Amino acid sequence: MLHRLAAEVISSAAFAAIDASSPQRARAHLDRALTFAGLSRDSETMYHVWNHLTLTSSQRENHAEAVAGSEVLKRSSIARRDPLYAALGHIRNANGLARLRHYSGALRALSDGERAFARSADRRRPEWIRFFDASEMDALSSFMWSALGDHGRAEYCLHRTLAAIPDSLARNKALYTAHLSLAQARQGDLELACATGRQAHALLPPSSGSRRTAHTLAATRNVIVASGSKSPETVEWIEESSQWI
């Protein structure tokens, strides 16, 4: 029990580092958490740590390592028992494969994830995985489509996410609104992307400590700057966003 609790506490600290876009700090926490998770001999705790390890690898752009981590998730005993855990493993796998340009493999993993998610039923689960609902499934799917270059489908998934995500999850709503802005910019809808990016910044709680939203908005800004657009809307947003990105 103590080993499991230690692993959970350290994993929470690791996620705070991930949210602050500090993958090196997150990895240091997770190396310790993995030791405690192994000592706990608890499959769910081990899955929790490996999920964060996969996120950290992706944030460091080590996508081969992220794919390997997602394979651990898919094959864990908790994933064999509970389709929700299987679904999360598959969608992490899809995202890693997409970033490695394994198009067919990414689509297969997405399909496997969707089937597993459809089989999942409401049951009592640990607090940390309750984030993974239909809106999150759509959001993670959007990342895969974006990595494959299908920004229109990514935008569709993000609209579904934002229509379903509770207002109480303000930080998540800000993050996915920022990703929507990026998808719009990559399709050339620059003025719309500016308006959406402004919404994302307004949604982000000042004390959230999240850098992921700011980094996503910075990517949007880079796309808009690279476009060379001189429209009043884009020029104004480029100037405005420089104050908070």
C-alpha positions as CSV (number, residue, x, y, z in Angstrom):
1,M,0.0,0.0,0.0
2,L,2.8,2.5,0.9
3,H,4.6,1.7,-2.3
4,R,1.5,2.3,-4.3
5,L,0.8,5.6,-2.6
6,A,4.4,6.8,-3.1
7,A,4.1,6.0,-6.8
8,E,0.8,7.9,-7.1
9,V,2.1,11.0,-5.3
10,I,5.3,11.1,-7.4
11,S,3.3,10.6,-10.6
12,S,1.1,13.6,-9.7
13,A,4.3,15.7,-9.3
14,A,5.4,14.3,-12.7
15,F,2.2,15.4,-14.4
16,A,2.6,18.9,-13.0
17,A,6.0,19.0,-14.7
18,I,4.5,17.7,-17.9
19,D,1.9,20.4,-17.8
20,A,4.6,23.0,-17.2
21,S,6.4,21.6,-20.3
22,S,9.3,20.4,-18.3
23,P,9.8,16.8,-19.5
24,Q,13.3,16.3,-18.0
25,R,11.9,17.1,-14.6
26,A,8.9,14.8,-15.2
27,R,11.2,12.0,-16.3
28,A,13.3,12.3,-13.1
29,H,10.1,12.0,-11.0
30,L,8.8,9.0,-13.1
31,D,12.0,7.0,-12.8
32,R,11.4,7.1,-9.0
33,A,7.7,6.4,-9.4
34,L,8.4,3.4,-11.6
35,T,10.5,1.9,-8.8
36,F,7.7,2.2,-6.3
37,A,5.1,1.0,-8.7
38,G,7.2,-2.1,-9.3
39,L,7.5,-2.7,-5.6
40,S,3.7,-2.3,-5.2
41,R,3.0,-5.1,-7.7
42,D,-0.2,-3.3,-8.7
43,S,-1.0,-3.3,-12.4
44,E,-3.1,-0.1,-12.3
45,T,-0.4,1.9,-10.5
46,M,2.2,0.6,-13.0
47,Y,-0.1,1.7,-15.9
48,H,-0.5,5.2,-14.4
49,V,3.3,5.6,-14.3
50,W,3.8,4.3,-17.8
51,N,1.1,6.5,-19.2
52,H,3.0,9.6,-17.9
53,L,6.3,8.1,-19.2
54,T,4.7,7.9,-22.6
55,L,3.5,11.5,-22.4
56,T,7.0,12.6,-21.4
57,S,8.6,10.7,-24.3
58,S,6.2,12.4,-26.7
59,Q,6.9,15.8,-25.2
60,R,10.6,15.2,-25.7
61,E,9.8,14.2,-29.3
62,N,11.2,10.8,-28.8
63,H,8.3,9.2,-30.6
64,A,9.8,5.7,-30.9
65,E,10.1,5.6,-27.1
66,A,6.5,6.9,-26.8
67,V,5.3,4.0,-29.1
68,A,7.2,1.5,-26.9
69,G,5.6,2.9,-23.8
70,S,2.2,2.7,-25.3
71,E,2.8,-1.0,-26.1
72,V,3.4,-1.5,-22.4
73,L,0.0,0.1,-21.7
74,K,-1.8,-2.0,-24.3
75,R,-0.4,-5.3,-22.9
76,S,-0.8,-4.5,-19.2
77,S,-3.1,-6.8,-17.2
78,I,-5.3,-3.8,-16.3
79,A,-5.8,-3.1,-20.0
80,R,-6.8,-6.8,-20.5
81,R,-9.4,-6.5,-17.7
82,D,-10.8,-3.0,-18.4
83,P,-11.4,-1.8,-22.0
84,L,-11.0,1.9,-20.9
85,Y,-7.4,1.3,-20.1
86,A,-7.0,-0.6,-23.4
87,A,-8.5,2.3,-25.3
88,L,-6.1,4.8,-23.8
89,G,-3.2,2.6,-24.6
90,H,-4.3,2.3,-28.2
91,I,-4.8,6.0,-28.7
92,R,-1.4,6.8,-27.2
93,N,0.0,4.2,-29.7
94,A,-1.9,5.8,-32.6
95,N,-0.4,9.2,-31.7
96,G,3.2,7.9,-31.5
97,L,2.8,5.9,-34.8
98,A,1.4,9.0,-36.5
99,R,4.4,11.1,-35.5
100,L,6.7,8.4,-36.9
101,R,4.7,8.6,-40.2
102,H,3.4,5.0,-39.8
103,Y,0.0,6.0,-41.4
104,S,-1.6,2.5,-41.6
105,G,-0.4,1.5,-38.2
106,A,-1.8,4.7,-36.7
107,L,-5.2,4.2,-38.3
108,R,-5.3,0.6,-37.0
109,A,-4.4,1.7,-33.5
110,L,-7.1,4.4,-33.6
111,S,-9.7,1.9,-34.7
112,D,-8.7,-0.5,-31.9
113,G,-8.9,2.3,-29.5
114,E,-12.4,3.3,-30.7
115,R,-13.6,-0.3,-30.4
116,A,-12.2,-0.7,-26.9
117,F,-13.7,2.7,-25.8
118,A,-17.1,1.6,-27.1
119,R,-16.9,-1.5,-24.9
120,S,-15.9,0.4,-21.7
121,A,-18.6,0.7,-19.1
122,D,-19.1,3.1,-16.2
123,R,-17.5,1.6,-13.1
124,R,-15.5,2.8,-10.2
125,R,-12.0,3.7,-11.2
126,P,-9.1,5.8,-9.8
127,E,-9.5,9.5,-9.9
128,W,-6.6,10.1,-12.3
129,I,-8.2,8.2,-15.3
130,R,-11.6,9.8,-15.0
131,F,-10.3,12.5,-17.4
132,F,-10.5,9.9,-20.2
133,D,-14.1,10.4,-21.4
134,A,-15.6,10.8,-24.9
135,S,-14.4,14.4,-25.1
136,E,-10.8,13.3,-24.3
137,M,-11.0,10.5,-26.8
138,D,-11.9,13.0,-29.5
139,A,-9.1,15.4,-28.4
140,L,-6.5,12.6,-28.5
141,S,-7.8,11.5,-31.9
142,S,-7.4,15.1,-33.2
143,F,-3.7,15.0,-32.3
144,M,-3.3,11.9,-34.4
145,W,-5.1,13.4,-37.4
146,S,-3.0,16.6,-37.0
147,A,0.2,14.5,-37.0
148,L,-0.9,12.8,-40.2
149,G,-1.6,16.2,-41.8
150,D,-5.4,16.0,-41.9
151,H,-6.1,19.3,-40.1
152,G,-9.7,19.4,-41.2
153,R,-10.5,16.1,-39.4
154,A,-8.5,17.3,-36.4
155,E,-10.6,20.4,-36.3
156,Y,-13.8,18.3,-36.5
157,C,-12.6,16.2,-33.5
158,L,-11.7,19.3,-31.5
159,H,-15.2,20.8,-32.1
160,R,-16.7,17.6,-30.7
161,T,-14.4,17.8,-27.7
162,L,-15.2,21.4,-26.9
163,A,-18.9,20.8,-27.2
164,A,-18.7,18.1,-24.6
165,I,-16.0,19.1,-22.2
166,P,-17.4,20.5,-18.9
167,D,-16.9,24.2,-18.2
168,S,-15.3,23.2,-14.8
169,L,-12.3,21.9,-16.7
170,A,-11.1,25.3,-17.7
171,R,-7.4,24.4,-18.2
172,N,-8.3,21.5,-20.6
173,K,-10.8,23.7,-22.4
174,A,-8.1,26.4,-22.9
175,L,-5.7,23.8,-24.2
176,Y,-8.0,22.2,-26.7
177,T,-9.2,25.7,-27.9
178,A,-5.6,26.5,-28.6
179,H,-5.2,23.3,-30.6
180,L,-8.4,24.2,-32.5
181,S,-6.7,27.6,-33.3
182,L,-3.6,25.7,-34.6
183,A,-5.7,23.4,-36.8
184,Q,-7.5,26.4,-38.3
185,A,-4.3,28.2,-38.9
186,R,-2.8,25.2,-40.7
187,Q,-5.8,25.1,-43.0
188,G,-5.3,28.8,-43.9
189,D,-8.2,30.1,-41.9
190,L,-6.0,32.8,-40.3
191,E,-8.5,35.3,-39.1
192,L,-10.6,32.5,-37.5
193,A,-7.5,31.1,-35.9
194,C,-6.7,34.5,-34.4
195,A,-10.2,34.7,-32.9
196,T,-10.0,31.2,-31.5
197,G,-6.5,31.8,-30.1
198,R,-7.8,34.8,-28.3
199,Q,-10.5,32.7,-26.8
200,A,-8.0,30.1,-25.7
201,H,-5.9,32.7,-23.9
202,A,-9.0,34.2,-22.2
203,L,-10.0,30.7,-21.0
204,L,-6.7,29.9,-19.3
205,P,-6.7,30.5,-15.6
206,P,-3.7,32.8,-14.8
207,S,-2.5,30.6,-11.9
208,S,-2.8,27.3,-13.8
209,G,0.9,26.9,-14.3
210,S,0.2,25.3,-17.7
211,R,2.7,26.0,-20.4
212,R,1.2,23.5,-22.9
213,T,-1.5,26.0,-23.9
214,A,1.0,28.8,-24.4
215,H,3.3,26.6,-26.5
216,T,0.3,25.6,-28.7
217,L,-0.6,29.2,-29.2
218,A,3.0,30.0,-30.0
219,A,2.9,27.3,-32.7
220,T,-0.3,29.0,-34.1
221,R,1.5,32.3,-34.1
222,N,4.4,30.9,-36.0
223,V,2.1,29.5,-38.7
224,I,0.3,32.9,-39.0
225,V,3.6,34.8,-39.1
226,A,5.0,32.4,-41.8
227,S,1.9,33.0,-43.9
228,G,3.0,36.6,-44.5
229,S,-0.6,37.8,-44.1
230,K,-1.0,41.5,-43.6
231,S,-4.7,41.5,-42.9
232,P,-5.6,43.8,-40.0
233,E,-6.9,40.9,-37.9
234,T,-3.7,38.9,-38.2
235,V,-1.4,41.8,-37.7
236,E,-3.3,42.8,-34.6
237,W,-3.2,39.3,-33.2
238,I,0.5,38.8,-33.8
239,E,1.2,42.0,-31.9
240,E,-1.3,41.2,-29.1
241,S,-0.2,37.6,-28.6
242,S,3.5,38.6,-28.3
243,Q,2.6,39.9,-24.9
244,W,1.5,36.6,-23.5
245,I,3.2,33.9,-25.5
